[in-house]
Amino acid sequence: MNNSILVVDDEARMRKLIKDFLMAKGYNIIEAEDGEKALELFEENQSKICLILLDVMMPKLDGWSVLRQIRQKSQIPIIMLTARGEEQDELFGFELGVDEYISKPFSPKILVARVEAILKRMDANINRVKDCAGIEIDKDGRTVKVDGKFIDLSLREYELLEYLIENENIALSRDKILNNVWNYDYYGDTRTIDSHVKKIRSKLGKKGKFIKTIRGVGYKFEIK
């Protein structure tokens, strides 16, 4: 599991307090002092970040705005840090996709405990929902989202995409793909794989580029 936490707060003292306690637990910390910087760092480090601690009241761009923009692309866990304790604000946040609230002032030990509780729940589900740079596969629902939006795949397209992602960075021959996705009872031409890959790439849009063609071999799912 990724081990970096993005801490977003305009108060340097607050960031340091949170950083010290989380680093003591082995987490890497990425800091942002305002909402605009938070979005910039999230884009640059999305593959490394496992959770975001996000202050509500900040200059340039407040926490709500940051939350909305991140939720358009990712379901990463987000804990809001707020001095407010009003029920209406919390309800508003949950509607936008907040995973939890922690009101200031708070105990750093409680903060760490809540962070670890959320990540433990995520870890329990990690084999059921996989997110690769905005391509999210839900094995229970057998559904695929791209940047938070469902895409319509046939059963075979879904199984092929899932197989490629499960074997990320591994060059897979057409015969191996055929045997594992279509099973041994399929006697057709391996060119059917090329046809399915073409359709999947089209449906993934810009992220279709992650499915690489390996000349003379087959295909590889690789994020670069």
C-alpha positions in Angstrom: 0.0 0.0 0.0 1.2 3.5 -0.7 2.7 5.2 2.4 2.6 8.9 1.8 0.0 11.2 3.5 -0.7 14.7 2.1 -1.1 17.2 4.9 -2.8 20.4 3.9 -3.0 23.3 6.4 -2.0 26.9 6.2 -0.6 26.8 9.8 3.1 25.7 9.8 2.9 24.7 13.4 -0.1 22.5 12.8 1.6 20.8 9.8 4.7 20.1 11.9 2.7 18.7 14.8 0.9 16.3 12.5 4.1 15.5 10.6 6.0 14.6 13.7 3.4 12.1 15.0 2.7 10.5 11.6 6.4 10.1 10.7 7.0 8.4 14.1 4.5 5.8 12.8 6.5 5.3 9.6 4.5 7.4 7.2 6.0 9.8 4.6 4.5 13.3 4.7 3.9 15.7 1.8 3.0 19.2 2.9 0.9 21.9 1.3 0.2 25.3 2.8 -2.9 26.2 0.7 -5.5 24.6 -1.5 -3.8 25.4 -4.8 -0.5 23.8 -3.7 -2.5 20.8 -2.4 -4.0 20.1 -5.9 -0.6 20.6 -7.5 1.1 18.1 -5.2 -1.8 15.6 -5.5 -1.4 15.6 -9.3 2.3 15.0 -9.0 2.2 12.3 -6.3 -1.2 10.6 -6.7 0.3 7.2 -7.1 2.2 7.6 -3.8 -0.5 9.1 -1.6 -2.7 6.9 0.6 -4.7 9.5 2.5 -5.2 13.3 2.7 -5.6 15.4 5.8 -7.3 18.5 4.6 -8.0 21.8 6.5 -11.2 23.6 5.6 -10.3 27.3 6.0 -7.3 28.1 3.9 -6.1 31.0 1.6 -6.3 30.8 -2.3 -8.6 27.7 -2.3 -10.5 26.4 0.6 -10.8 22.8 1.7 -14.3 22.3 0.1 -13.0 23.4 -3.3 -10.0 21.1 -3.0 -12.3 18.2 -2.0 -14.6 18.7 -4.9 -11.8 18.7 -7.5 -10.1 15.6 -6.0 -13.4 13.7 -5.9 -13.8 14.2 -9.6 -10.7 12.0 -10.1 -10.2 9.9 -7.0 -11.8 8.2 -4.1 -8.7 8.5 -1.9 -9.6 8.7 1.9 -9.9 12.3 3.0 -10.1 13.5 6.6 -11.2 17.1 7.1 -9.5 19.2 9.8 -11.9 21.9 11.0 -12.3 24.4 13.8 -16.0 24.3 13.1 -18.3 21.9 15.0 -21.6 22.7 13.3 -23.6 19.7 12.2 -24.6 21.3 9.0 -21.0 21.7 7.9 -20.2 18.1 8.6 -23.3 16.9 6.7 -22.2 19.1 3.8 -18.8 17.5 3.8 -20.1 14.0 3.9 -22.2 14.7 0.8 -19.1 15.9 -1.0 -17.2 12.7 0.0 -15.4 13.3 3.3 -14.5 10.1 5.0 -14.1 11.6 8.5 -13.9 14.8 10.4 -11.5 15.8 13.2 -12.2 19.1 15.0 -9.5 21.4 16.2 -8.0 21.3 18.7 -7.4 17.6 18.7 -5.1 15.0 20.3 -2.4 14.0 17.8 -2.6 10.4 19.2 -6.4 10.4 18.3 -5.5 11.7 14.8 -3.0 8.9 14.3 -5.5 6.3 15.5 -8.2 7.6 13.1 -5.7 7.7 10.2 -4.6 4.1 10.9 -8.2 2.9 11.3 -9.2 4.3 7.9 -6.1 2.8 6.2 -6.8 -0.5 7.8 -10.3 -0.6 6.4 -8.9 0.4 3.0 -6.3 -2.3 3.2 -9.0 -4.9 3.9 -10.7 -3.9 0.7 -7.6 -3.5 -1.4 -8.0 -6.8 -3.2 -11.5 -6.0 -4.1 -11.1 -2.4 -5.4 -8.0 -1.5 -7.3 -7.2 2.1 -8.5 -4.5 2.5 -11.1 -3.9 6.2 -11.9 -7.6 6.9 -12.1 -8.7 3.5 -13.5 -10.7 1.9 -10.7 -11.7 -1.7 -10.9 -14.4 -3.0 -8.5 -14.1 -6.8 -8.4 -17.3 -7.3 -6.4 -19.4 -5.2 -8.7 -17.3 -6.1 -11.8 -17.4 -2.4 -12.8 -14.8 0.0 -14.1 -14.5 3.8 -13.5 -12.2 6.2 -15.2 -11.6 9.4 -13.2 -14.8 8.6 -11.2 -17.0 7.9 -14.2 -18.3 4.5 -15.0 -17.4 3.1 -18.4 -19.4 0.4 -20.2 -17.4 -2.8 -20.8 -18.5 -6.2 -22.1 -17.7 -9.1 -19.8 -14.7 -10.2 -21.8 -13.4 -6.6 -22.0 -13.7 -6.3 -18.3 -11.9 -9.6 -17.7 -9.1 -8.7 -20.1 -8.6 -5.3 -18.5 -8.6 -6.8 -15.0 -6.0 -9.4 -16.1 -3.7 -6.8 -17.6 -3.9 -4.6 -14.5 -3.4 -7.5 -12.1 -0.2 -8.2 -14.0 1.0 -4.6 -14.2 4.4 -4.1 -15.7 4.6 -7.7 -17.0 4.8 -8.4 -20.7 2.0 -10.9 -21.5 2.0 -13.0 -24.7 -1.2 -13.3 -26.7 -1.2 -17.0 -25.9 -1.0 -16.4 -22.2 -3.7 -13.8 -22.3 -5.9 -16.2 -24.3 -5.4 -19.1 -21.9 -6.1 -17.0 -18.8 -8.9 -14.8 -20.0 -10.6 -16.8 -22.7 -9.6 -20.2 -21.1 -8.3 -23.3 -22.8 -11.6 -24.1 -24.5 -11.2 -21.2 -26.9 -10.0 -22.2 -30.4 -10.2 -18.9 -32.2 -7.6 -16.6 -33.6 -5.4 -14.6 -31.1 -6.3 -11.5 -33.2 -9.5 -11.4 -31.2 -7.3 -10.1 -28.3 -6.1 -7.2 -30.5 -9.7 -6.3 -31.3 -10.7 -6.3 -27.6 -7.6 -4.2 -26.6 -8.5 -1.7 -29.3 -12.0 -1.3 -27.9 -10.8 -1.1 -24.3 -8.2 1.6 -25.2 -11.0 3.6 -26.9 -13.2 3.4 -23.8 -10.4 4.3 -21.4 -9.8 7.5 -23.4 -6.5 9.1 -22.6 -5.7 6.3 -20.1 -5.8 3.8 -22.9 -2.1 4.6 -23.4 -1.3 2.6 -20.3 -2.0 -0.6 -22.3 1.3 -0.9 -24.2 1.8 -3.1 -27.3 4.9 -5.3 -27.0 6.1 -5.9 -30.5 6.2 -9.7 -31.3 4.9 -10.6 -27.9 1.6 -9.1 -26.8 0.6 -6.5 -24.3 1.6 -4.9 -21.0 -0.2 -2.6 -18.6 2.3 0.1 -17.5 1.7 3.5 -16.0 4.4 6.0 -17.2 
